[in-house]
Amino acid sequence: MPSFDILSEPDSHEVKNAVDQATRELSQRFDFRGTSSEISTNDEGFELKANSEDRVKAIWEVLRDKFVKRKLSLKFLEDKEVLPAGGSTYKMSVVLKKGIDKEHAKSLVQIIKDEKSLKVTASIQGDAVRVTGKKKDDLQEVMAVLRAKDFDIELSFGNFRE
């Protein structure tokens, strides 16, 4: 039976390219010269550090700009508040969201079930939702319905099988 997965995963190469471009811009821009401004990656996402709160916010704007230019959704980024990091430095954590949490997965399954004309089944598979149906056209209709809705997470479709 045909099936596909609903995912929420950013393209890791594009994320790396966006961070590299933002780092390069920080090293070249005049207003960041001589400051200790940097973007570092960690397990959850990124950490932005600078010598003032306003510079941290400016780094955040540069990173967001690079995400948009690389055609990455800003829904993958979740910023925390700017905190003092000791001395005269400030930092801000930015979480890179990956996967679909249980609440969003349940709402996706419910939306698919509410479409009575579609003869498909949806099931939660870890941090993804698998949709199966007898016809490929029904699966494409599910994709169209989900694209028309506005979620606070970015959805992508993958692992399409016939």
C-alpha positions in Angstrom: 0.0 0.0 0.0 1.3 3.5 -0.8 2.4 5.5 2.2 4.4 8.6 3.2 5.8 10.2 6.3 5.0 13.7 7.6 8.2 15.1 9.1 9.5 18.3 10.6 13.2 18.2 9.9 15.3 21.0 8.5 17.9 20.3 5.8 21.1 19.9 7.8 23.3 21.1 5.0 21.3 24.2 4.5 21.4 24.9 8.3 25.1 24.5 8.3 25.5 26.8 5.3 23.3 29.4 6.9 25.3 29.4 10.1 28.6 29.5 8.1 27.3 32.5 6.2 26.2 34.3 9.4 29.6 33.7 11.0 31.3 35.0 7.9 29.1 38.1 7.9 29.9 38.7 11.6 33.6 38.6 10.9 33.3 41.1 7.9 30.8 43.6 9.2 32.2 46.9 10.5 29.8 47.1 13.5 31.0 43.7 14.8 34.7 44.3 14.4 36.6 44.2 17.6 33.7 42.7 19.5 33.6 39.2 20.9 30.5 38.3 18.8 30.1 34.7 17.9 27.7 31.9 17.0 28.5 28.4 18.3 26.6 25.2 17.8 25.5 22.8 20.5 23.3 19.7 20.7 20.0 21.7 20.9 20.8 24.4 18.4 23.0 27.5 18.6 24.4 29.9 21.2 24.8 33.5 20.4 27.4 35.5 22.4 28.4 39.1 22.4 29.5 41.9 24.7 26.2 43.7 24.8 22.5 42.7 24.7 21.9 44.7 21.5 24.7 42.9 19.7 23.2 39.5 20.6 19.9 40.7 19.1 21.8 41.9 16.0 23.4 38.4 15.7 20.0 36.9 16.0 18.7 39.1 13.1 21.7 38.1 11.0 21.1 34.4 11.6 17.4 34.7 10.8 18.2 36.6 7.6 20.6 33.8 6.5 17.9 31.2 7.2 15.4 33.1 5.0 18.0 33.5 2.2 18.7 29.7 2.3 14.9 29.1 2.1 14.8 27.6 5.6 11.6 28.2 7.6 12.0 30.3 10.7 9.5 27.9 12.4 12.6 25.6 13.0 14.1 28.3 15.3 13.0 29.0 18.8 14.8 31.8 20.6 15.2 32.2 24.3 15.8 35.4 26.2 19.1 37.2 26.3 20.9 36.4 29.6 24.1 37.8 31.1 26.9 35.2 30.8 29.3 36.6 33.4 31.7 39.5 33.0 30.6 41.8 30.2 29.2 39.1 27.9 25.6 38.2 27.1 24.3 35.1 25.5 21.1 33.8 23.9 20.2 30.2 23.2 18.4 29.3 20.0 16.8 25.9 19.8 16.7 24.1 16.4 13.4 22.3 16.4 13.4 18.8 15.0 10.6 16.2 14.9 6.9 16.4 15.6 6.0 16.4 19.3 3.0 14.3 20.5 0.5 17.2 20.7 1.2 18.2 17.1 1.2 14.6 15.9 -2.2 14.0 17.5 -3.6 17.2 15.9 -2.3 16.1 12.5 -3.9 12.6 12.9 -7.2 14.3 13.9 -7.2 16.7 10.9 -6.6 13.7 8.6 -9.4 11.7 10.3 -11.8 14.7 10.0 -11.5 14.6 6.2 -14.2 12.0 5.7 -13.7 11.9 1.9 -10.2 10.6 2.3 -9.7 6.8 2.7 -6.4 6.9 4.5 -5.1 6.0 7.9 -2.6 8.0 9.9 -0.5 6.7 12.7 2.2 8.2 15.0 5.6 6.7 14.5 8.0 8.3 17.0 8.6 11.9 15.8 6.8 11.4 12.5 3.3 10.6 11.3 2.9 7.9 8.7 -0.1 8.1 6.3 -1.1 5.0 4.3 -3.9 4.6 1.8 -4.9 2.4 -1.2 -4.6 5.2 -3.8 -1.7 7.5 -4.4 -4.3 10.3 -5.2 -5.7 10.1 -1.7 -2.2 10.6 -0.3 -1.7 13.6 -2.5 -5.0 15.0 -1.3 -3.8 14.6 2.3 -0.6 16.6 1.5 -2.7 19.3 -0.1 -5.0 19.6 2.9 -2.1 19.8 5.3 -0.3 22.4 3.2 -3.4 24.6 3.3 -3.5 24.5 7.1 -1.2 26.8 9.1 0.8 25.0 11.8 3.4 26.5 14.2 5.8 23.8 13.0 7.2 23.3 9.5 5.9 20.2 7.8 7.7 18.2 5.1 6.7 15.0 3.4 9.2 12.2 2.8 9.7 8.5 2.6 7.0 8.2 -0.2 6.5 4.5 -1.0 4.2 2.8 -3.5 
